[in-house]
């Protein structure tokens, strides 16, 4: 990433500025970082690889008012005009109490100016994802300073960009004074500013709290979602849904309207100020329903392969509760998660291959709600035995009933040759 444009001789752009993207990720130690659950079903957070290639002298960060007028979301580089934009928004909305920060840095002067606004208005600061370099000068001025467990605060020394991308070290005494005035531990400040400009130091939450950088660590269900702060369009929501559940890419390829419906519901959740956990649950629920709908219309051979996958997943699930979620509740996402990837043949790869087969066929004609709980619930071992017996008999109608309920069996039976 090239160095940021300079104002008053000082720049402090994002992580490992002035080096190639691959080296940036190596020095961050975050190459390939994804969401919080599994490679197939992550959280909504972005991979830093997707955000570090920003234009250093581009427009000011995107600054928007959140639902209810209590939160402001700042996303992007701290370039010329960012603080002025924030001031105008705060002047027009005196009820704001918290600033969400998602930035890989920018100009020192802008980071300082944003921090002064934060202190002047008595705002809390919150990092839902990452806040690096000059962004931390704004963050530490918060009345409360909150992060999520996997948020990343990144520190390094400031620099001046020279010709041909050189990074010229500069005196960091001003930055040191600002960190100390915010109450940060002197030893922490020493380590932060001793980190070379081409590197980045990302302390863990315990170190941040001990040093007074952070006053609290919140969960993804505690504050409004910030995932779409940079782009709350339908395409932005679609991208977030694909990050959260990789299997939705199959619908993007075969039935994009299904993905758009899930994305639209998620975007509405974001705009209502619901939490990231709520949004992720909404996406996963939509994906689960879409999977059931796709497989409800699948041919018998595809359905039998799905049954074998579920049987394997129940055996690998690791607990009675997880097994029941797969075998009794028909949770296909949990089934894919239960099978680890081995040479590309894990649950995700297997389910994606079956999903592509199912989506290549006609749209489903049967209800897609999960089957109702039985009057006399069965244990996991009994569910596995029954499913194994059904697969061994090759009874497609009973398998369809087991997976999608008795209504599915009746509709399938009514379509048989000779039926009215």
Phi and psi in degrees as a GROMACS rama.xvg file:
@    title "Ramachandran Plot"
@    xaxis  label "Phi"
@    yaxis  label "Psi"
@TYPE xy
-70.1051  157.15  UNK-2
-67.4819  153.207  UNK-3
-73.6493  157.998  UNK-4
-64.9039  151.092  UNK-5
-101.119  138.343  UNK-6
-127.976  128.767  UNK-7
52.6933  39.3815  UNK-8
72.7092  14.233  UNK-9
-138.829  130.287  UNK-10
-133.73  156.031  UNK-11
-156.427  76.8451  UNK-12
-86.7802  -169.378  UNK-13
-69.8186  -173.394  UNK-14
-52.1481  130.754  UNK-15
53.8093  42.2761  UNK-16
-58.5627  147.938  UNK-17
87.4344  6.73131  UNK-18
-121.095  166.375  UNK-19
-66.0682  157.106  UNK-20
-58.4883  -41.0425  UNK-21
-63.8432  -37.6684  UNK-22
-70.1838  -36.8666  UNK-23
-53.5224  -50.5151  UNK-24
-66.5404  -35.0664  UNK-25
-66.2175  -43.8955  UNK-26
-71.1644  -27.4388  UNK-27
-71.9436  -24.9965  UNK-28
70.0807  24.0772  UNK-29
-125.972  16.3673  UNK-30
-58.3862  128.409  UNK-31
79.4319  10.9784  UNK-32
-62.668  134.841  UNK-33
-131.428  -164.536  UNK-34
-70.5166  -175.088  UNK-35
-88.4389  -12.272  UNK-36
-99.3877  -78.409  UNK-37
-141.875  171.004  UNK-38
-59.3874  -22.1935  UNK-39
-93.8197  -35.0836  UNK-40
-129.834  85.5061  UNK-41
-93.8657  -174.686  UNK-42
-78.8988  -167.736  UNK-43
-94.5175  -4.96691  UNK-44
-65.2021  152.279  UNK-45
-85.2302  154.828  UNK-46
-76.7829  130.148  UNK-47
-58.6599  -25.3561  UNK-48
-58.0671  -28.7636  UNK-49
-85.1577  -8.86921  UNK-50
-121.31  -10.9404  UNK-51
-78.0951  -17.5325  UNK-52
-88.5874  67.9921  UNK-53
-105.533  156.334  UNK-54
-77.3298  119.656  UNK-55
-70.1867  -24.9999  UNK-56
-115.68  33.4089  UNK-57
-83.6878  -162.567  UNK-58
-69.77  164.853  UNK-59
-62.4681  161.851  UNK-60
-58.058  152.764  UNK-61
-73.1897  125.126  UNK-62
-126.231  117.518  UNK-63
-133.787  155.99  UNK-64
-89.2244  131.22  UNK-65
-81.0784  170.398  UNK-66
-57.8603  139.509  UNK-67
83.3542  -5.97428  UNK-68
71.6836  19.4154  UNK-69
-106.748  -20.2978  UNK-70
-120.55  141.975  UNK-71
-115.657  136.165  UNK-72
-108.69  122.5  UNK-73
-114.005  123.699  UNK-74
-135.176  124.757  UNK-75
123.217  -174.142  UNK-76
-70.964  144.465  UNK-77
-84.8784  76.3305  UNK-78
-96.7822  175.144  UNK-79
-51.4336  129.756  UNK-80
98.9923  -9.9674  UNK-81
-62.829  -49.4094  UNK-82
-64.8993  -38.7248  UNK-83
-62.968  -41.5094  UNK-84
-61.4829  -44.7871  UNK-85
-62.3176  -42.2857  UNK-86
-60.0981  -44.8401  UNK-87
-60.7577  -41.4415  UNK-88
-66.9129  -40.9493  UNK-89
-67.3301  -38.8105  UNK-90
-60.6479  -37.0029  UNK-91
-82.6925  -12.0482  UNK-92
-137.143  78.7489  UNK-93
-68.0349  -9.72544  UNK-94
-83.368  -1.27161  UNK-95
-67.2651  134.071  UNK-96
-122.98  -10.0552  UNK-97
-146.775  140.963  UNK-98
-115.545  120.055  UNK-99
-85.983  129.276  UNK-100
-118.458  121.688  UNK-101
-134.3  100.013  UNK-102
-156.314  143.559  UNK-103
-99.7527  21.8549  UNK-104
110.123  -156.351  UNK-105
149.942  -137.015  UNK-106
-80.1707  135.331  UNK-107
-57.9861  -45.6034  UNK-108
-58.9816  -38.1016  UNK-109
-71.3324  -40.1468  UNK-110
-60.0919  -41.988  UNK-111
-64.8831  -43.5937  UNK-112
-65.2154  -39.5228  UNK-113
-63.5215  -42.199  UNK-114
-61.8796  -37.5478  UNK-115
-66.2852  -37.4667  UNK-116
-64.0977  -41.1507  UNK-117
-59.6216  -46.9969  UNK-118
-67.9396  -42.1192  UNK-119
-60.5051  -40.0044  UNK-120
-93.0755  -0.0531172  UNK-121
65.1418  36.2385  UNK-122
-83.3306  150.96  UNK-123
-84.8538  153.258  UNK-124
-116.894  150.031  UNK-125
-146.174  129.467  UNK-126
-111.105  104.481  UNK-127
-79.6995  -15.9041  UNK-128
-143.501  -72.958  UNK-129
-148.746  147.357  UNK-130
-147.404  110.845  UNK-131
-124.39  148.153  UNK-132
60.9548  -124.927  UNK-133
-60.2325  -23.9352  UNK-134
-58.8927  -33.0957  UNK-135
-67.2824  -25.3305  UNK-136
-65.5018  -30.8786  UNK-137
-78.2266  -42.1928  UNK-138
-59.1197  -44.0106  UNK-139
-71.8031  -5.25672  UNK-140
-88.7821  -0.53998  UNK-141
-67.907  145.65  UNK-142
-61.8027  -47.1228  UNK-143
-115.744  147.545  UNK-144
-128.393  107.104  UNK-145
-115.922  145.438  UNK-146
-137.199  165.948  UNK-147
-92.1233  159.386  UNK-148
-52.2779  -39.5071  UNK-149
-101.142  16.3995  UNK-150
-65.2759  155.202  UNK-151
-124.507  116.48  UNK-152
-103.125  124.246  UNK-153
-119.14  135.343  UNK-154
-126.097  145.179  UNK-155
-164.663  174.605  UNK-156
-75.1255  148.372  UNK-157
-74.2282  168.71  UNK-158
-156.448  167.311  UNK-159
-110.299  133.099  UNK-160
-76.1808  129.909  UNK-161
-100.695  -171.231  UNK-162
-65.0697  147.87  UNK-163
61.0706  27.7396  UNK-164
81.2138  10.2906  UNK-165
-64.3358  152.354  UNK-166
-114.944  105.013  UNK-167
-93.3901  117.995  UNK-168
-60.0275  145.763  UNK-169
-129.758  165.497  UNK-170
-63.8488  127.26  UNK-171
-102.056  17.5071  UNK-172
-64.0566  -35.7926  UNK-173
-64.1526  -45.3169  UNK-174
-63.6813  -40.8808  UNK-175
-58.5689  -46.0947  UNK-176
-62.3654  -38.1192  UNK-177
-69.4754  -41.0153  UNK-178
-63.6152  -44.7873  UNK-179
-65.5941  -39.2627  UNK-180
-64.3884  -25.9875  UNK-181
-81.5946  -1.74855  UNK-182
95.0415  13.6477  UNK-183
-76.6427  147.378  UNK-184
-61.9518  131.175  UNK-185
-55.9565  -40.5797  UNK-186
-64.0785  -35.4663  UNK-187
-64.7092  -45.0874  UNK-188
-61.9193  -40.5225  UNK-189
-59.1672  -45.794  UNK-190
-67.6399  -39.8834  UNK-191
-60.3929  -46.6318  UNK-192
-83.7339  -10.5931  UNK-193
-85.3343  -9.2439  UNK-194
-73.9536  121.516  UNK-195
-56.6508  151.867  UNK-196
-60.6456  -27.2474  UNK-197
-81.9479  -5.8879  UNK-198
-112.767  179.687  UNK-199
-147.941  140.147  UNK-200
-112.29  121.583  UNK-201
-118.95  92.6062  UNK-202
-68.9294  156.452  UNK-203
-79.7448  164.783  UNK-204
-56.8802  -37.1987  UNK-205
-63.1817  -41.7138  UNK-206
-66.4067  -39.2806  UNK-207
-63.1017  -40.9831  UNK-208
-69.8466  -43.2338  UNK-209
-62.2113  -32.229  UNK-210
-87.2151  -0.328745  UNK-211
79.8996  10.1377  UNK-212
-72.9411  -40.7451  UNK-213
-117.361  138.126  UNK-214
-100.301  -15.203  UNK-215
-162.825  149.838  UNK-216
-117.016  121.787  UNK-217
-109.749  165.47  UNK-218
-93.1681  165.195  UNK-219
-66.2001  -8.6322  UNK-220
-100.681  4.56946  UNK-221
-93.5149  -27.8101  UNK-222
-130.257  163.433  UNK-223
-58.9454  144.885  UNK-224
-62.9177  138.021  UNK-225
-115.726  9.78445  UNK-226
-60.2817  -35.7475  UNK-227
-99.5857  21.6729  UNK-228
-60.8591  -30.9367  UNK-229
-85.03  -24.6122  UNK-230
-162.486  100.584  UNK-231
-100.57  25.8532  UNK-232
-76.0955  173.427  UNK-233
-62.8082  -37.5779  UNK-234
-66.1727  -36.7323  UNK-235
-63.9951  -42.2923  UNK-236
-67.5532  -35.1414  UNK-237
-63.9263  -42.596  UNK-238
-63.4961  -39.5053  UNK-239
-64.5456  -40.7931  UNK-240
-63.4765  -39.6873  UNK-241
-68.0685  -34.3811  UNK-242
-66.6471  -35.5753  UNK-243
-74.5868  -39.1842  UNK-244
-136.389  100.008  UNK-245
-57.9467  -32.7737  UNK-246
-63.0428  -18.4306  UNK-247
-65.5823  -15.6781  UNK-248
-60.5127  -29.0725  UNK-249
-63.7061  -37.3238  UNK-250
-72.7695  -34.3193  UNK-251
-58.803  -35.7738  UNK-252
-80.1047  -37.5018  UNK-253
-106.923  -39.33  UNK-254
-139.611  74.903  UNK-255
-60.6841  -25.6536  UNK-256
-61.2913  -32.9647  UNK-257
-64.9752  -46.4449  UNK-258
-63.1981  -39.8004  UNK-259
-62.9646  -37.6663  UNK-260
-63.7178  -43.1171  UNK-261
-64.1533  -43.5525  UNK-262
-63.2601  -39.4317  UNK-263
-64.7962  -40.8986  UNK-264
-66.9758  -37.7  UNK-265
-66.8485  -42.632  UNK-266
-60.1423  -39.6811  UNK-267
-64.0362  -38.6259  UNK-268
-60.9538  -44.7091  UNK-269
-60.3628  -46.1928  UNK-270
-68.4916  -22.5119  UNK-271
-81.6104  -5.93876  UNK-272
81.5846  21.2301  UNK-273
-75.7673  165.962  UNK-274
-78.3538  167.739  UNK-275
-63.3415  -37.9147  UNK-276
-61.1609  -42.9556  UNK-277
-60.6563  -44.3203  UNK-278
-63.7032  -42.3363  UNK-279
-65.1918  -41.3811  UNK-280
-60.384  -39.8565  UNK-281
-64.5233  -43.1896  UNK-282
-64.433  -45.5163  UNK-283
-63.9187  -39.6435  UNK-284
-64.2046  -42.2421  UNK-285
-63.9433  -39.9679  UNK-286
-65.4918  -41.5878  UNK-287
-60.6567  -43.826  UNK-288
-64.2913  -39.2159  UNK-289
-65.774  -38.932  UNK-290
-63.9274  -44.1675  UNK-291
-62.2908  -41.5878  UNK-292
-63.3629  -41.275  UNK-293
-63.5191  -46.0388  UNK-294
-77.4922  -21.5106  UNK-295
-63.5554  -26.4879  UNK-296
-100.248  10.3178  UNK-297
-76.6403  159.335  UNK-298
-72.7912  167.927  UNK-299
-61.9263  -39.7852  UNK-300
-65.2131  -41.5962  UNK-301
-65.5544  -39.7433  UNK-302
-65.5337  -38.5193  UNK-303
-64.5366  -40.3185  UNK-304
-64.3765  -36.7598  UNK-305
-64.7695  -40.5987  UNK-306
-60.4804  -41.0232  UNK-307
-65.7276  -37.7625  UNK-308
-62.3824  -44.1535  UNK-309
-63.0846  -39.1261  UNK-310
-62.8669  -43.9164  UNK-311
-63.5236  -40.899  UNK-312
-67.309  -38.2252  UNK-313
-62.3135  -40.6318  UNK-314
-66.7039  -31.6016  UNK-315
-93.9726  -0.996819  UNK-316
-66.6642  -29.9749  UNK-317
90.7548  -9.80794  UNK-318
-155.756  156.967  UNK-319
-61.8869  -42.9415  UNK-320
-62.9781  -45.2468  UNK-321
-65.0173  -40.0532  UNK-322
-62.0966  -42.3481  UNK-323
-66.7082  -35.0372  UNK-324
-60.7668  -34.6263  UNK-325
-81.3907  -53.076  UNK-326
-79.8733  -33.0114  UNK-327
-94.7131  -42.5843  UNK-328
-92.9057  -9.73102  UNK-329
68.9284  36.2802  UNK-330
-81.4013  97.2116  UNK-331
-72.2413  -29.2915  UNK-332
-64.9504  -44.7347  UNK-333
-63.0635  -35.0976  UNK-334
-63.1964  -44.9769  UNK-335
-64.5926  -38.5106  UNK-336
-67.5478  -29.6335  UNK-337
-72.9076  -21.3626  UNK-338
-101.614  111.893  UNK-339
-68.5228  152.809  UNK-340
-74.1917  128.773  UNK-341
-132.937  105.028  UNK-342
55.5335  40.714  UNK-343
77.7416  7.55645  UNK-344
-113.28  25.5035  UNK-345
-75.421  -174.851  UNK-346
-61.6435  -36.3881  UNK-347
-65.4577  -48.6102  UNK-348
-62.7741  -41.862  UNK-349
-64.2797  -45.7211  UNK-350
-67.9238  -37.3001  UNK-351
-62.8071  -41.2105  UNK-352
-62.9066  -43.0411  UNK-353
-67.3574  -37.5028  UNK-354
-64.9844  -41.2113  UNK-355
-60.6668  -39.4713  UNK-356
-64.1039  -44.1252  UNK-357
-65.9121  -40.875  UNK-358
-73.3336  -17.7575  UNK-359
-74.6652  -15.4389  UNK-360
-90.6765  -168.175  UNK-361
-70.8445  160.121  UNK-362
-63.7249  151.527  UNK-363
-67.6883  151.027  UNK-364
-119.071  9.04915  UNK-365
-118.96  155.293  UNK-366
-58.6103  150.717  UNK-367
-116.028  6.33981  UNK-368
-67.9591  150.495  UNK-369
-62.456  148.093  UNK-370
-61.9396  144.537  UNK-371
-65.5312  153.521  UNK-372
-63.9362  141.861  UNK-373
-67.8016  155.01  UNK-374
-62.1622  -34.5856  UNK-375
-122.486  91.9552  UNK-376
-55.7289  140.601  UNK-377
-98.5062  153.156  UNK-378
-75.3797  165.111  UNK-379
-57.3626  -43.8611  UNK-380
-60.9986  -38.5497  UNK-381
-68.2217  -39.3771  UNK-382
-62.9873  -42.5902  UNK-383
-63.6241  -42.609  UNK-384
-62.6978  -45.1515  UNK-385
-63.9456  -42.5836  UNK-386
-64.8756  -40.7981  UNK-387
-62.7737  -40.9278  UNK-388
-65.8538  -41.807  UNK-389
-62.8147  -42.8105  UNK-390
-64.752  -39.5328  UNK-391
-65.1005  -34.5755  UNK-392
-77.8036  -16.9194  UNK-393
68.0462  30.1083  UNK-394
-87.1847  94.0419  UNK-395
-65.1128  -38.3651  UNK-396
-66.0003  -44.0696  UNK-397
-68.8171  -33.3478  UNK-398
-65.5931  -43.3225  UNK-399
-62.7757  -39.8196  UNK-400
-64.3621  -42.5169  UNK-401
-63.1142  -36.6875  UNK-402
-86.1504  -32.8153  UNK-403
-126.077  3.81111  UNK-404
98.406  167.689  UNK-405
-67.8739  -30.0354  UNK-406
-61.8814  -39.2065  UNK-407
-61.4976  -39.7199  UNK-408
-63.3347  -42.2253  UNK-409
-65.1718  -42.3277  UNK-410
-66.2747  -39.2504  UNK-411
-65.3963  -43.3088  UNK-412
-63.2528  -37.0919  UNK-413
-67.8172  -18.693  UNK-414
-90.2496  -1.01821  UNK-415
-70.025  150.542  UNK-416
-56.2026  140.142  UNK-417
88.933  -10.7344  UNK-418
-84.9887  149.87  UNK-419
